[in-house]
Amino acid sequence: MDGIVPVYKPVGMTSADVVSKLRYLLRMRKIGHSGTLDPSVDGVLPIALGAATKAVPALMTLGKTYTGEVTFGFATETEDLDGASVARVALAAPFTDAAIDAGMQALTGRITQIPPMYSAVKVNGRRLYDYARHGETVERPVRQATIYRFDRVGAPVFDAAAGTQRVRFEAQVSKGTYIRTLAVDLGRSLGVPAVMSQLTRVASGGFTLAETLDLRPLDRETAPAAVAAVLRPIESAYPDVVQHTLTATEWAAVQVGRGLALPLDQPQVALMHAGVLKALYRREGTAYRPDVMFLANEGGPTA
């Protein structure tokens, strides 16, 4: 079974848990996910099966959309509700919609982020969360991210007794964006501590929440058919790449990794044989050379 499965990851499971469960349900080892979701976050998790694992980098570049909530008035060590509180400033009055919207707009576009200490980013061969759990500090790498949209959804909710204000949002972002940090940065722009208090990934890798498969009710008998019903072909990871159907002569050349002279003017081309993606070739001068090979791809049930 080769292809991409848009899976629903529920709160409480790690992305690795989802992969492990699918390996058990489908009795196959070659499975990978395209973008980690924290245990407290639910939503879309595209899973690559078989030959499609080579397409994971492409899936991750397709961008992600989230809905969630920021709470102003306190901050935690993890930047979400899983961590201990590290700062608290009771709000005497709520921020206006205009002030919140302006803060969100200021964080739209190309921005710089510093990953949270409780994250999987590696520094000197160790995960940041490992340093954090041992009470160690380390200089964190600066990262670039693109925020395509960061919009308020609905009216903010002010809790005068708690001195907090909750704001619902929707954000469309590039690969590598930390939504937790985006929430904290929004609070910082308003001069108060903040935390990401809820998050759902509603789109990733070209798939939406409505298209996902919930693994929880499945067993080894029902899973294969359920996965087959939503399995997408590998070329779903390359929506903008022009496809070329190979001739018999071209197919013979591709099988041994030879370059091709194709009547195309594209930076990259998806080579199809018998309706199945077999390779991505990239233009080099006047010829096309192997980029990513999917020779083992036999296609999924819906390919």
C-alpha positions in Angstrom: 0.0 0.0 0.0 1.7 3.2 -1.2 0.2 6.6 -0.7 -0.8 9.3 1.8 -3.4 9.0 4.5 -4.8 12.1 6.1 -5.3 11.0 9.7 -7.0 12.7 12.6 -4.7 12.9 15.6 -6.7 13.3 18.9 -5.6 15.1 22.0 -3.5 12.8 24.2 -1.7 11.0 21.4 1.7 11.9 20.0 2.5 11.9 16.3 4.7 8.9 17.0 1.8 7.1 18.7 -0.3 7.6 15.5 2.5 6.1 13.3 2.9 3.2 15.8 -0.8 2.4 15.8 -0.9 2.4 12.0 2.0 0.1 11.8 0.1 -2.3 14.1 -3.2 -1.9 12.2 -1.7 -2.4 8.8 1.1 -4.8 9.6 3.6 -2.6 7.8 6.8 -0.9 8.9 7.5 1.8 6.3 5.3 4.6 7.6 6.1 8.2 8.4 4.3 11.4 9.4 4.7 14.9 7.9 4.8 17.3 10.8 4.7 16.7 14.6 1.7 17.7 16.6 2.1 18.1 20.4 0.0 15.7 22.5 -2.3 18.6 23.6 -3.0 19.5 19.9 -5.5 17.7 17.7 -6.1 17.8 14.0 -4.8 16.8 10.6 -1.7 14.6 10.4 -0.8 13.4 6.9 0.8 9.9 7.1 2.9 8.5 4.3 2.8 4.8 3.6 5.4 2.7 1.8 7.1 4.5 -1.1 5.3 7.7 -0.2 7.6 8.2 2.8 10.0 9.8 0.3 7.4 12.5 -0.3 7.3 13.7 3.4 9.6 16.7 2.8 7.3 17.9 0.0 4.1 17.4 2.1 5.7 19.6 4.9 6.2 22.5 2.5 2.5 22.7 1.6 1.7 24.8 4.7 -0.7 24.4 7.6 -3.8 26.1 8.9 -4.7 26.2 12.6 -7.6 27.3 14.7 -6.9 28.0 18.4 -7.0 30.3 21.4 -4.6 32.7 23.0 -5.1 33.6 26.7 -3.6 36.9 27.9 -2.7 37.4 31.5 -0.3 34.5 32.3 2.5 32.5 30.7 3.9 29.0 31.2 7.3 27.3 30.7 6.0 25.4 27.7 4.0 28.2 26.1 0.8 26.1 26.4 -1.3 24.8 29.2 0.9 21.7 29.8 3.6 23.7 31.6 3.9 25.4 35.0 3.0 29.1 35.2 6.1 31.4 35.0 4.5 34.8 34.8 1.1 36.4 35.7 -0.2 39.9 35.2 -3.9 40.3 36.0 -5.6 42.4 33.3 -7.5 45.4 34.8 -9.4 45.9 31.5 -9.7 43.9 28.3 -7.8 44.8 25.2 -9.9 46.3 22.4 -10.6 44.3 19.2 -8.6 46.9 17.3 -5.5 46.5 19.5 -5.6 42.7 19.2 -6.1 42.9 15.4 -3.2 45.3 15.1 -1.0 42.9 17.1 -1.9 40.0 14.8 -1.3 42.1 11.7 2.2 43.0 12.9 3.0 39.3 13.2 1.9 38.6 9.6 4.4 38.0 6.9 8.0 36.9 7.2 8.9 36.8 10.9 11.7 35.6 13.2 10.9 33.1 15.9 13.0 31.5 18.7 11.7 28.0 19.3 10.4 27.2 22.8 12.6 25.3 25.2 10.1 22.6 25.3 10.4 21.6 21.7 12.1 18.9 19.6 14.7 21.3 18.0 18.2 19.9 18.4 21.1 22.0 19.7 24.5 20.3 20.0 22.9 16.9 19.4 20.3 17.2 22.2 16.6 18.2 22.0 15.7 21.5 23.6 13.1 19.7 25.8 15.9 17.6 27.2 17.8 20.7 28.3 14.6 22.1 29.8 13.8 18.9 31.7 17.2 19.0 33.3 17.0 22.6 34.2 19.7 23.6 31.8 19.7 26.7 29.5 21.2 26.8 26.0 21.2 29.4 23.3 18.3 28.6 20.9 18.6 29.0 17.2 16.7 31.8 15.5 14.3 30.6 12.8 12.4 32.2 10.0 8.7 31.6 9.4 6.0 32.9 7.2 2.6 33.8 8.6 0.2 34.1 5.7 -2.8 34.9 7.9 -3.3 35.5 11.6 -6.9 36.5 12.2 -9.1 37.0 15.2 -12.2 34.8 15.1 -15.2 36.1 17.1 -15.3 38.4 20.1 -12.6 38.1 22.8 -13.8 36.9 26.2 -12.7 38.9 29.3 -12.7 37.3 32.7 -12.5 40.1 35.2 -12.2 37.8 38.2 -9.2 35.9 36.8 -7.8 38.9 35.1 -7.5 37.1 31.7 -8.8 37.6 28.2 -9.2 34.8 25.7 -9.0 35.3 21.9 -9.9 32.8 19.3 -7.8 32.8 16.1 -7.1 31.2 12.7 -3.6 31.1 11.4 -2.2 29.9 8.0 1.5 29.4 8.3 4.6 27.9 6.7 6.6 24.9 7.7 8.5 25.3 10.9 6.2 27.8 12.5 5.6 27.5 16.3 2.0 28.5 17.0 2.8 28.5 20.7 5.5 31.1 20.2 3.1 33.1 17.9 0.6 33.2 20.8 3.3 34.4 23.3 4.6 37.0 20.8 1.1 38.4 20.4 0.9 38.9 24.2 4.4 40.4 24.2 3.3 42.9 21.5 0.5 44.0 23.9 2.8 44.1 26.9 1.4 41.1 28.8 2.3 37.4 29.3 0.3 35.1 27.1 -0.2 31.4 26.5 -1.6 29.2 23.7 -4.6 27.7 25.5 -6.0 25.5 22.7 -5.0 24.5 19.2 -6.4 22.4 16.3 -4.7 21.8 13.0 -7.5 22.1 10.5 -5.4 21.7 7.3 -2.0 20.2 6.4 -0.3 18.8 3.3 -3.3 19.8 1.2 -5.7 17.9 3.4 -8.5 19.3 5.6 -10.0 18.1 8.9 -13.1 16.9 7.1 -11.0 14.5 5.0 -9.2 12.8 7.9 -9.5 9.2 9.1 -10.0 8.6 12.8 -8.0 5.5 13.8 -9.5 5.1 17.3 -12.5 2.8 16.3 -10.4 0.7 13.9 -8.9 -2.8 14.4 -6.7 -5.0 12.3 -9.8 -6.3 10.4 -11.4 -3.0 9.6 -8.3 -0.8 9.2 -7.1 -1.9 5.7 -10.4 -1.1 4.0 -10.8 2.2 6.0 -7.3 3.3 5.0 -7.8 2.3 1.4 -11.0 4.4 1.2 -9.1 7.6 2.0 -5.6 6.7 0.6 -4.3 9.4 -1.8 -1.7 8.8 -4.4 1.9 10.1 -3.8 1.5 12.8 -6.5 -0.9 14.5 -4.1 2.3 15.8 -2.4 3.3 17.6 -5.6 0.1 19.5 -6.7 2.0 22.0 -8.8 4.4 19.7 -10.6 3.5 18.9 -14.2 3.0 15.2 -15.0 4.5 13.4 -18.0 3.5 9.9 -19.1 6.5 7.8 -19.9 6.9 6.0 -23.2 8.2 2.5 -23.1 11.7 3.7 -24.0 11.7 6.4 -21.4 10.4 4.0 -18.7 13.3 1.6 -19.4 15.7 4.6 -19.0 14.1 5.7 -15.7 14.4 2.2 -14.2 18.2 2.4 -14.4 18.3 6.1 -13.4 19.2 7.6 -16.7 18.5 11.2 -17.7 15.8 12.1 -20.2 15.4 14.6 -23.0 11.8 15.7 -22.6 9.7 18.1 -24.7 9.0 20.3 -21.6 10.0 23.5 -20.1 9.6 22.9 -16.4 11.9 23.0 -13.4 10.6 19.6 -12.2 8.4 16.9 -13.7 6.5 14.0 -12.3 7.0 10.9 -14.4 4.0 8.6 -14.6 3.9 4.9 -15.7 0.7 3.0 -15.9 -1.0 5.9 -14.0 1.5 5.6 -11.1 4.1 8.1 -10.1 7.5 6.6 -10.6 10.0 9.5 -10.3 10.5 13.2 -10.0 13.1 14.5 -12.4 14.6 18.0 -12.2 15.9 19.9 -15.2 19.6 20.3 -15.5 20.6 22.2 -18.6 18.9 20.6 -21.6 18.1 17.3 -19.9 16.1 16.0 -16.9 17.9 14.1 -14.2 16.6 12.0 -11.3 15.5 13.9 -8.2 13.3 11.6 -6.1 12.7 8.0 -7.2 9.5 6.1 -6.4 10.2 2.9 -8.4 8.7 0.7 -5.7 5.4 2.6 -5.9 2.7 0.3 -7.0 -0.1 2.8 -6.3 -2.9 2.8 -3.8 -6.5 1.7 -4.3 -7.5 5.2 -5.3 -4.4 6.1 -7.3 
